[in-house]
């Protein structure tokens, strides 16, 4: 799983190209008037959420996508290893083989 995740991230990183700049699609959050209007309409939290959404969208484009895939791979592997390291008793009841005292009768 680690090899596949990092190989995918490497392929994405090598083939990712930056999007061409388009002045018509300029970032409105960078303008003071737009930021002021957002603050008036929804308060400072509205502006903060817009910035957070813009940052989150940027994580899934270009070379940032490769970094996101690599970090998700690491998080997935670490969570699997953590779950595998738990003792059997923490995962749920252990069934006893038939014939042993306390085993459910068929």
C-alpha positions as CSV (number, residue, x, y, z in Angstrom):
1,X,0.0,0.0,0.0
2,X,2.8,2.4,0.8
3,X,4.6,1.7,-2.5
4,X,1.4,2.2,-4.5
5,X,0.6,5.5,-2.6
6,X,4.1,7.0,-3.0
7,X,4.3,5.8,-6.6
8,X,1.0,7.5,-7.4
9,X,2.2,10.7,-5.7
10,X,5.4,10.6,-7.6
11,X,3.6,10.2,-11.0
12,X,1.3,13.0,-10.1
13,X,4.2,15.2,-9.1
14,X,6.1,14.5,-12.3
15,X,3.2,15.1,-14.7
16,X,1.5,18.0,-12.9
17,X,1.5,21.2,-14.7
18,X,0.6,24.6,-13.3
19,X,-2.7,26.0,-14.6
20,X,-2.2,29.0,-16.9
21,X,-2.9,32.4,-15.5
22,X,-6.2,33.8,-16.6
23,X,-6.9,37.4,-15.6
24,X,-10.6,36.9,-15.9
25,X,-10.6,34.3,-13.2
26,X,-8.5,36.4,-10.8
27,X,-8.9,35.6,-7.1
28,X,-11.6,37.9,-5.7
29,X,-10.5,37.2,-2.1
30,X,-7.4,39.2,-2.8
31,X,-9.4,42.4,-3.4
32,X,-10.0,44.6,-0.4
33,X,-13.5,45.6,-1.6
34,X,-14.6,42.0,-2.0
35,X,-13.2,41.1,1.5
36,X,-15.0,44.1,3.0
37,X,-18.3,43.1,1.4
38,X,-17.9,39.5,2.6
39,X,-17.2,40.8,6.1
40,X,-20.3,43.1,6.0
41,X,-22.6,40.3,4.7
42,X,-21.4,37.4,6.9
43,X,-18.9,38.7,9.4
44,X,-15.3,37.7,9.9
45,X,-16.2,34.0,10.1
46,X,-17.6,34.2,6.5
47,X,-14.2,35.6,5.3
48,X,-12.3,32.9,7.3
49,X,-14.5,30.1,5.8
50,X,-14.0,31.5,2.3
51,X,-10.2,31.5,2.8
52,X,-10.3,27.9,4.2
53,X,-12.4,26.7,1.2
54,X,-9.9,28.4,-1.2
55,X,-7.0,26.7,0.6
56,X,-8.7,23.3,0.5
57,X,-9.4,23.6,-3.2
58,X,-5.8,24.4,-3.8
59,X,-4.7,21.2,-2.1
60,X,-6.3,19.1,-4.9
61,X,-4.6,20.8,-7.9
62,X,-1.2,20.7,-9.6
63,X,1.8,19.5,-7.5
64,X,-0.1,20.1,-4.2
65,X,-2.2,17.0,-5.2
66,X,0.9,14.9,-5.1
67,X,1.7,16.1,-1.6
68,X,-1.9,15.4,-0.5
69,X,-1.8,11.9,-1.9
70,X,1.5,11.2,-0.1
71,X,0.1,12.5,3.3
72,X,-3.1,10.5,2.9
73,X,-1.0,7.4,2.2
74,X,1.0,8.0,5.4
75,X,-2.1,8.6,7.4
76,X,-3.8,5.5,6.1
77,X,-0.8,3.2,6.7
78,X,-0.3,4.6,10.3
79,X,-4.0,4.1,11.1
80,X,-3.9,0.5,9.8
81,X,-0.7,-0.2,11.8
82,X,-2.4,1.3,14.9
83,X,-5.5,-0.9,14.5
84,X,-3.3,-4.0,13.9
85,X,-1.3,-3.3,17.1
86,X,-4.3,-3.3,19.4
87,X,-4.7,-6.4,21.6
88,X,-7.4,-8.8,20.5
89,X,-9.6,-7.9,23.5
90,X,-9.9,-4.3,22.4
91,X,-11.4,-5.4,19.0
92,X,-14.4,-7.3,20.3
93,X,-15.4,-10.6,21.8
94,X,-13.3,-13.6,21.0
95,X,-15.3,-16.6,20.0
96,X,-14.4,-20.0,21.6
97,X,-14.1,-23.2,19.6
98,X,-17.1,-25.6,19.9
99,X,-16.8,-28.1,22.7
100,X,-14.9,-25.7,25.0
101,X,-16.6,-24.7,28.3
102,X,-18.5,-21.5,27.8
103,X,-18.7,-21.9,24.0
104,X,-22.0,-21.3,22.3
105,X,-24.0,-24.4,21.5
106,X,-25.0,-25.0,18.0
